[in-house]
Amino acid sequence: MKFSLFIHMERISPEDSEPQLYQEMLELCRMADEGGMCAIWTGEHHGMSFTIAPNPFLNLVDLARRTKNVRLGTGTVIAPFWHPIKLAGEAAMADIIMDGRLDIGIARGAYTFEYERIMPGLDAWNAGGRMRELIPAIKGLWQGDYAHDGQYWQFPSTTSAPQPLQQPHPPIWVAARDPNSHEFAVSQGCNVQVTPLHMPHTEVVSLMERFNAACAANPEIARPKIMILQHGYVAKDAADAELGAQELNVFYNYFGAWFLNKRPIHNGLIQKLTPEEIAAHPFYSPEVMQQNLLIGEAAEVIDRLKAIEALGYDEFSLWIDSGMSFERKRDSLKRFIEDVMPAFA
């Protein structure tokens, strides 16, 4: 099993300078590149200072000039927000600039907050339909002259300009959760990204079962890769692990509040959660975080990762966004690289 880094600029307070957050992100990416990780992933979000990522291609092109070894992936672009011709061309241009290191992850999106602002009236069903229409279309555009007459987009014969450096195209990854998404991804020959979020290990097992079922249903397709994305914190001792669990508990409370889209937002930041609100959340607690996420000293994290590897996952992506200070994220990543990854060499 290989290891990668999943990262955005992330904040819950306006006191965190955006330029400083970008510099901190670059430093963590440098560590991942020099430390032997296989890839860096960053996503797309709009209008949310909680996760600052308006265009992953901008970040990845910059990272391509600052790194030497890692693949550079969108984790993910939001399919409904892209026209196929625009996505095919911009991804291909990025692939050329990045010397053929691009992986492109695609998702339907998740935040109603973004749907309301960029495509009012969009729901999850139509967002999923757009993703399913987009992927064959960009593959066609990368092949050459391609005309499209679909439910969501129509255009006459067109070619992606430019063509990507990688042929026939950069690897495509689909963010999948339900069995139909796994089935679609595998049938298209796409790799799969999954995240159990804060759920227990049984969800990790279930996600692999859905992928395996999709592969079995498409025996003529070479088995794609599957990557799992999950939070983790490699602690220096037991007390440090408890603190990491508390910090990730706060992070998931904000994550859940953004997802519900019911809380007041001012200048891109959600109204601050009170300690009482955080303590009262029915699904999250520091204990749940420590039980379900990869939080612990190196030996414990290794054991949990070995269980994930045994299920057949090809890649584990460490989701480092956490609400922790830069120094704590940096130290955890250093321990992950130096104390955990060698067990999988």
LOLUMMI-38082 format. One record per residue: x, y, z of N, C-alpha, C in turn. Coordinates in steps of 0.02 Angstrom, whole numbers, plus 32768, in hexadecimal, padded with zeros to 4 digits. Atoms other than C-alpha are relative to their C-alpha. Example, Ala and Ser with C-alpha at 12.3 -4.5 7.8 and 13.67 -1.06 7.14 Angstrom:
BEGIN
802D7FC5800082677F1F8186802D803C8000;7FD67FC57FFD82AC7FCB81657FD980378025;
//
This chain:
BEGIN
802A7FC48000800080008000802C803E8000;7FDC7FC18004804080AB7FCE7FDD8036802B;801B7FCA7FD58027814E802E800480437FDC;80027FBE801E7FF581FB7FF77FE580328034;80177FCA7FD47FC582A380447FC580237FE0;803C7FDC80167F1982F380357FFD80418027;7FF57FC17FDD7F2083AC805C7FDD803A7FDD;80197FC080177EC88454804A801D8037802D;7FFB7FCA7FD07EDD850080947FBF7FFE802A;803A800C7FD57E6884F1812A8004802C803E;80017FD57FC47E31856681B67FB98007801A;80417FF07FE37DA4858D822E80018047801F;7FFA7FBD7FE37DE3863A8261801E80307FCE;7FE37FCF802D7E0586D981FD804680168015;7FBD7FEE7FE87EA286EE826780367FD97FDC;7FD0802780277EF6866981FC8007801F7FBB;7FF47FDE803F7F4386C6816A80007FCE7FC6;8002802C803A7F1D867980C180447FF77FDF;7FBC800C801B7FCC869A807A802B7FD4802C;7FD9802B7FD38017864A81157FE87FB87FFB;801B804380087FA385B48103801C7FDF7FC2;7FE5801E803E7FE1859C805180497FED8009;7FBA80117FF4809685A1808780067FC1802C;7FFF803C7FD580718521810F7FEC7FC27FD7;80138037802B801A84B3808F803B7FEA7FD5;7FC68010802980B384BD801F80357FD98027;7FCE80227FD78124848680AE7FEC7FB8800D;801780447FF680B983EE80D480067FD77FC0;7FF98023804080B983C1801B80497FF07FF2;7FB8800E8008817783D1801680147FC48028;7FF0803A7FD68183835780A67FE67FBF7FE2;801D803C801F810F82DD804D802A7FEA7FC4;7FD8800F803C817682E77FAD80437FE28013;7FBE80167FED821E82D380017FFD7FC1802C;800580387FD281DD8251807C7FEA7FBF7FE1;800F803E802281AB81D17FFA7FB67FF27FF5;8046800A801180EF81E97FEA7FF97FFE7FB4;80078009804880AC81BB7F3F7FDA80387FDE;802B7FCE801F8033824C7F247FEB80358031;80217FCB7FD97FE882EF7F617FBE800D7FDE;80447FF480197F2D830C7F4E7FE48040801E;80237FC67FE77ECC83AE7F5D7FC0800A7FD8;80428000801E7E1783D47F377FE880437FE8;80217FC480197D9C84577EFB7FC68012802D;80387FE57FD97D2B84C17F697FFC804A7FF3;800D7FBA80117CDF856D7F577FDC80258038;80227FD47FD17CB385F97FCF80067FE98048;7FFB801E7FBD7CE8859480688047800A801B;7FBE7FF87FE27D7885D180D280147FC5802C;7FF0803D7FDB7D6D852C8130802D7FD37FD6;7FD88027802E7DB684D68097800D802B7FC2;7FF17FCF80347E0C8552802380217FDC7FC5;7FE7802780397E2184FE7F797FD980117FC1;802C7FED80377DD2855F7EE980117FDF7FBD;7FED8021803E7E3585097E5E803D7FD4800C;7FC7802B7FEF7EA284707E81803880027FCC;7FCB7FFE80337EFE84817DDB80338036800E;7FD17FCB7FF07F4A85267E1480337FE88034;7FD380197FCC7F9184D67EB1802F7FCA7FE5;7FD8803980177FCD843A7E57803780167FCF;7FCD7FE6802D8026849A7DCE803980218027;7FCC7FE27FD5808184FE7E5480297FC98022;7FDD80377FDE80AB845E7EB2802E7FDA7FD0;7FD68024803180F084117E128045801F7FFA;7FBF7FDE8004817B84927E1380257FFF8042;7FE180017FBE819F84777ECC800D7FB98018;7FF780467FED819F83B87ED180217FDA7FC7;7FDD8027803381FC832F7E757FE37FBB7FF5;800F8047800281B182867E9B7FB67FEF7FFF;804680147FF580F882887EC77FD680097FC1;80377FF3802D806482747E557FD78039801F;80257FC67FE97FF0830B7E627FB87FF97FE8;8044801280127F3582EC7E697FCB80308019;803B7FDC7FE97E9083457E737FD67FD1802A;8025802C7FD47E3582FE7F067FC780258022;8010800D80467DBB832F7EBE7FE880417FDF;80267FCB80207D7683A47E3A7FB67FEE8005;8048800B7FF77CB983BA7E4B7FE080017FBA;8016800980457C6D83787DAA7FCC80327FE8;80347FD3801A7BD183E67D9F801980477FF2;7FE87FBC80087C3B84847DA6802D80087FC3;7FD37FFE80397C9D84587D087FDB7FEC7FC0;8014801680437C7084537C5080357FCE7FE8;7FCF803280157CC283B97C00803A801D7FD8;7FCA7FE480297D2484207B8180308028802B;7FD67FD87FD47D6484957C08802B7FD3802C;7FD9802C7FD57D9884087C7D80347FD97FD9;7FD0802680287DEA83A17BF3803C802B7FEE;7FC97FD580157E5184357BB7802C8017803A;7FD97FE77FC77E8584787C6180287FC78020;7FDC80397FE47EB383CB7CA2803A7FED7FD3;7FCA8011802F7F1883A77C05803980328003;7FCC7FCD7FFA7F74844D7C1380277FF78041;7FDE800C7FC17F9A84297CC9802E7FC37FFA;7FD7803C80087FDB837C7C99804180107FDB;7FC47FED8025805383CA7C1C80308028802D;7FD67FD67FD48092844D7C98801F7FD58037;7FEA802A7FC880A383C67D1D802A7FC47FEA;7FD58035801A810C83557CAD7FE07FBB8008;802180408000808982CD7CAC7FF67FE28045;8009801B7FBC806F82BD7D687FB980078019;80447FF37FEA7FB582E57D6D7FD77FC08007;8039802E7FF97F3082717DB37FC3802C800A;803C7FD77FFA7E7F82B37DA67FC87FDA8023;8037801C7FDA7E0082887E2B7FC2802B7FF5;803E7FDD80117D4A82B57E087FC97FE88030;803680117FD27CB482BB7E7D7FC280277FED;803E7FDB800D7BFF82F37E797FFB803E802C;80067FCB7FCF7C1D836B7F0B7FD57FEA803A;802380157FC47BD383667FB87FDD803A8024;80197FC97FD77BB084147FFE7FC580247FDE;80397FDA801A7B02845D7FE28011804A7FFC;7FEA7FB980007B538505800C801C80127FBB;7FE27FF180427BB684FB7F687FCD7FFA7FC8;8034800880337B2684B87F007FD4803F7FFB;802E7FC77FFE7AB7854A7F37801E803E7FDE;7FE07FC480197B3785CA7F0080187FFB7FB8;7FE4800880437B7F85827E617FCD7FE37FCF;8034801D802A7AEE85197E1D7FC07FF98028;803D80047FD77A4D85467E7B7FCF7FCD7FE4;802F8034801379D284B77E79801F7FBC7FF5;7FDE803F80097A5584317E627FF77FD4803E;800580307FCA7A3883957ECA80337FC87FF5;7FCD803580047AA482FC7EEC7FF47FD27FC5;800F802E80377A4982937E69801B801C7FBE;7FE97FE2803E7A6B830D7DDA804B800D8000;7FB77FF87FFB7B1A832F7E1A80227FBF7FED;7FE4804180137B3D82757E0D7FF77FF27FB6;800B800980477AF082717D60803180277FD6;7FCF7FD880257B6282FD7D2780457FE08004;7FBF80217FFC7BFA82A07D6880037FC47FD0;8001803B802C7BC682037D09800280147FB6;7FFD7FE880457BB182697C6A804380217FF0;7FC27FDB800B7C4F82D07C81803B7FD27FEF;7FC4802880077CCD82437C8D80077FE17FBA;7FF8801780457CA981ED7BE6800D80387FCF;7FF77FC8802E7CA282997B95804880188000;7FBA7FE880017D4F82D07BCE802E7FCC7FE2;7FD88035801F7D9682277B9B7FF980047FB4;80097FF780477D4A82427AEF8025803C7FE4;7FDD7FC480157D9182F17AE2804B7FF57FFE;7FB8800F7FFF7E3E82B07B0F80147FD27FC6;7FF0802D80387E3282307A82800380257FBE;80007FDB803E7E1282B279FC7FBB801E7FF2;80407FE280117D7B82F4799E7FC77FD88020;803580207FD87CE582D07A0C7FC5802F8005;803F7FDB7FFA7C30830A7A047FD87FE18039;802480187FC57BBD82FE7A9A7FB880197FFF;80477FEF7FFC7B0082FB7AA97FE27FDD803C;801580207FC27AD882D47B5E7FC780248021;80357FE07FDA7A5983037BE180158044801A;7FEA7FC37FE07AC3838B7C2D802A802D7FD3;7FD77FD9802D7B3A83C27BA37FF67FE97FB8;8002800F80477B3183CB7AE68033802E7FDD;7FD17FD880277BBB84037A7080157FDA7FC1;7FEA8021803E7BF583E079BD80477FE68007;7FBF80217FFF7C9583857990803680318018;7FCE7FD67FDE7D2183CB79FE803A7FD48017;7FC580237FE67DD0839A7A32801B8026803C;7FDE7FDF7FC87E2483BE7AD7803E80237FE6;7FC47FDA80127EA484467ABD801D801E803F;7FD6803180217F26841B7AF17FEB7FB88010;800680457FED7F32835F7AFB802D7FF4803C;7FD5800C7FC57F77831A7B9F80417FDF7FEC;7FC08021800C802B82E27BA97FFB7FB58009;800980477FF47FFA823A7BF37FCC7FE47FCE;802C801F80307FAA81C97B737FEA7FBB8016;80337FD980247F21819A7B5C7FE7803C8027;80147FC67FD87EFE82107BEE801A7FF58047;7FED80097FBA7F2B82307CA47FD27FCE8023;802C802D7FDB7EEA81AE7D1F7FC58026801D;803E7FE37FE57E3681D47D517FEB7FD9803D;8019801D7FC27DF781B57E017FBA801A800C;80457FED7FF07D4081B77E357FF57FFA804B;801380037FB97D0981E27EE67FBF7FD88004;8039802E7FFF7C9281537F0E7FEE7FED8047;801880197FC07C2781207FA17FCC7FC97FF4;80348031800A7B8880C87F6980147FCD7FCA;7FED803380317B9080277F027FFB80177FB7;80077FE980457B53807F7E63803C802A7FEA;7FC57FD880117BE680F97E6A803D7FD37FF5;7FCA8030800B7C6080697E7D7FF87FDE7FBC;800E802380407C0D800F7DEB8011802D7FC5;7FF17FD280377C1780A97D7D804B800A7FF7;7FB87FF380047CCD80CC7DA780257FC57FE1;7FDD803B801A7D07801A7D867FEE7FF47FB7;8015800C80457CA1800B7CE6802380307FD0;7FDC7FCF80297CFB80A77CA6804B7FF78003;7FB9800A7FF97DA580627CD580228034802B;7FE57FCC7FD47DBB80EA7D5880147FE38043;7FEE80107FBB7E1480DA7DFE7FCB801D802F;80347FEC7FD07DAD80F57E9C8020801E803E;7FEE7FE07FC07DC2816B7F307FC67FF68030;803580077FCE7D6181447FCF801780218041;7FF17FE77FBD7D578195807A7FCA7FEA8031;803080127FCD7D04814B81147FEF80398030;80097FC87FD37D0A81F78167800D7FEA8048;7FF680107FB97CF181DE82237FE47FBB8012;802180407FF37CA18132821080337FCB8018;7FD380347FE67CE880948261801D7FD57FC8;7FDD802A80317D54800F820C7FD07FD67FD6;8030802680277CB87FB281D57FEE80247FBF;800C7FDA803D7C9B803F8157803A7FF87FCF;7FC6800C802A7D4D802881167FF97FBC7FDC;800C8043801C7D237F7080FB7FC980037FCC;803A7FFC802D7C7B7F9980AA801280227FBF;7FED7FDD803D7CC78014802F80297FD37FD2;7FDA802F80297D427F8F7FF47FD27FCA7FE3;802F8032801A7CB47F117FE37FD9801B7FC4;80247FE180397C567F8B7F72802D80037FC2;7FD07FFD80387CF27FA17F07800B7FBB7FE3;7FF5804480187D117EE67EFD7FC37FE77FD8;803D801480247C5C7ECA7EC87FFD80207FBB;80007FDE80417C6E7F4B7E3E80337FE07FD1;7FCE802180297D0D7EF87E017FE77FBC7FE7;801B804280147CB87E4D7E007FCB80077FCB;80357FF580327C287E967D9A801C80177FBD;7FE17FE9803E7CA37ED67D1780417FDA7FF4;7FC3802880057D1C7E467CFB802B80107FC4;7FD97FEF803D7D507E887C50802C803E800B;7FD97FC47FF07D997F267CA280397FEE802E;7FC7800B7FD37E487F1E7CEB7FF280228043;80117FE67FBE7E387F377DA680218044800C;7FE37FBE7FF27E4D7FF17DCD802080018046;7FE57FF67FBD7EA480367E667FCA801D802E;802D7FE27FCF7E4A80687F05802980218037;7FDE7FD77FCD7E8480EF7F7E7FCF80108038;80287FEB7FC77E428110802C801D8040801E;7FEE7FBF7FE47E4581BE80757FE580038047;801680007FBB7E4081CF8131802E802D802A;7FD97FD87FD27E76824181BD802D7FD4802B;7FD480227FD27F08820D822A802C80318025;7FD17FD87FDA7F7B825182AE80307FD18024;7FCD802A7FE1801E81FD82E0801A8027803D;7FF27FDC7FC28037822E839680447FEC801D;7FC1800F7FDF80D6823783FC7FF67FD6803F;801080287FC4807F81EA84947FB47FFE8008;804880097FF67FD481BD84DA7FDC8042800B;80217FC07FF47FAD826C85177FFA80297FC0;80017FDD80407FD982B4846D7FCA7FE37FD3;8036802080277F638236841B7FBC80198017;80407FE77FE67ED5826E848D7FF380487FE8;80077FBC80197EF68323845B7FEE80007FB6;8011800580477EF482F383A37FB87FEC7FF5;8045801580067E4D829D83BB7FD0803A8010;80297FC67FEF7E068339840E7FFE80327FC6;7FFC7FD080387E4283A6837D7FD97FE77FC4;8026801B80397DF9833282F97FB57FFE8010;80467FFA7FED7D568330835A7FE580457FEE;80157FBC80127D4D83ED83457FFB80077FB5;80007FFC80487D7A83DD828D7FC07FE27FE3;803A8022801C7CEE8361826B7FBF80238013;803B7FD97FF07C7083CD82C77FF780397FCE;80057FCB80337C98845C824F7FF07FE27FBC;800E8022803F7C9983E481BB7FB67FEF7FFC;8047801280007BED83A581EC7FD2803C7FFC;80297FC480027BAA845482077FFD801E7FBA;7FFF7FE980457BE1848981597FD47FD47FD5;8026802E80297B9283EE81107FB4800A800A;80477FF47FF37AEA841081657FE880427FE1;80107FC180217AEF84C2811F7FC780278022;80347FDE7FDB7A82850B81A8801B8038802C;7FE27FD17FD07AFC85788208801480417FDE;7FED7FC080207B1B863281E8804980007FEA;7FBC7FFB801D7BB48658817C800E80497FF3;7FEC7FBB800A7C1186FC8179804680027FE3;7FBF7FFC80227C9F8722810080227FBC7FF9;7FE58041800F7CB4866C80D6800F7FD4803C;7FF480277FC47CBE8630818A7FBE7FF38025;803C80147FDD7C3885D381EA8000801E8046;80067FE77FBB7BF68618828E80217FCF8030;7FD8802A7FD47C6885D883167FD47FD1802A;802380327FD67C308539836D801580098049;7FF07FFA7FB97C268541842A80197FBD801A;7FEB80407FE17C7984BE84997FC57FD38010;803B80277FF07BCB848984CD7FE37FDD7FC2;8018801E803E7B95846C841A802C7FC67FE9;7FD1803580147C31840883F57FF87FC3802D;800680387FD17C1C839E84917FBE7FDA7FF7;8042801F80067B65837C84687FF47FDC7FBE;800C801F80417B7D833A83B77FF57FB58007;801180467FF47B2C828E83AB802F7FCD7FDF;7FD7803080257BAA82418331804A8006800F;7FB97FF37FF77C52828E835C80108006804B;7FE37FF67FBE7CB9828783FB80497FF07FFA;7FB9801480037D73827B842080097FB48003;7FFB80497FFB7D5581C5844E7FF27FDE7FBD;8010801B80427D0481A183A58039800D7FD0;7FC87FF0802C7D9181FB834C803A7FD0800B;7FC6802A7FF17E16819583A47FF27FB77FEF;8012804580107DB880F383877FFE7FF47FB5;800E800C80467D8E810C82CF8036801A7FD1;7FCD7FE4802B7E1C8176828980447FE58013;7FBC80197FF47ED68150827F8024802F8030;7FE27FD57FCD7F0481A9832080237FD48033;7FDB80277FCF7F8B8163838F804A80067FF4;7FB88003800A8043814483A2800E7FD57FC3;7FF0801F8040809F80FD830C7FED7FB77FFC;800E80478003808B804683397FB57FF37FF7;8048800980077FCE8057834B7FE880137FBB;80127FEB80447FBF80B682A780157FCB7FCD;7FE98035802D8026802F82507FD07FC58001;802F80387FFB7FB27FA782927FBF800E7FDA;803F7FF080217F1880018253800980037FB4;7FF27FFD80487F68802181A9800A7FBA7FE3;7FF8804580177F997F6A819B7FBC7FDF7FF3;8043801C80097EE27F3C81B07FDF801C7FC1;801A7FE1803E7EB47FB6812480237FE17FC3;7FDA801D80387F3E7F7380B47FE87FB97FF1;8014804580087F037EC080D17FBE7FFA7FD9;803E800180257E5A7EEE8086800B80087FB5;7FF17FF980477EAE7F157FE0800580477FE7;7FF97FBA80167EBB7FD37FDD8046800B7FE3;7FC17FF280227F4280117F668024803D801C;7FE37FC17FE97F5C80BC7FB57FD98019803C;801E7FDE7FC77F3C8110805B801580497FFD;7FF17FB980037F2E81CD80537FF1801F8044;80057FE17FBD7F4D822880F77FDF80457FF9;80257FC180027ECA82B281078019802A803B;7FDC7FDD7FCB7F2E833281687FD9803D8019;80297FC97FE77EAB83BE81767FE07FEA8041;801380197FBE7E7E83BA822D7FEF80368033;80087FCB7FCE7E7084648281803B8005802F;7FC47FFC7FD57F18844182D4802D80397FE8;7FCE7FCF80157FA584BE82D1802D7FE17FCA;7FD180188033802184B2824380367FD58020;7FCA80257FDF80A6847782BD7FEB7FB98012;801880437FEE803B83E682F87FF57FD47FC2;80078025803E800F83B2824780457FEC7FE5;7FBC800E801880C583BF821680217FC78027;7FDF80337FD78101835582A87FE07FBB7FF6;8022803F800D807C82D0828980167FE37FBD;7FEB8017804280AA82C781D180487FE68002;7FBA80177FFA816282B781FE80027FBA8020;800280427FE1813B822482717FE17FCC7FD1;801E802E803080CB81D781EB80347FE97FCD;7FCE80108032815881DF816C80397FD6801D;7FC4801F7FE481E581A981DF7FF27FC18028;800D80387FD2818F812F82567FCB7FCF7FE8;8036802C801680F880E881FA800F7FE37FBB;7FF880178045811E80DF814080367FCA7FF7;7FCE8036800A81BE807481527FE47FBA800D;801E80427FF4814F7FE681937FDE7FE47FC2;80218015803E81037FDE80E4802F80027FC4;7FD17FFA803781A17FF0807D80057FBE7FDB;
//
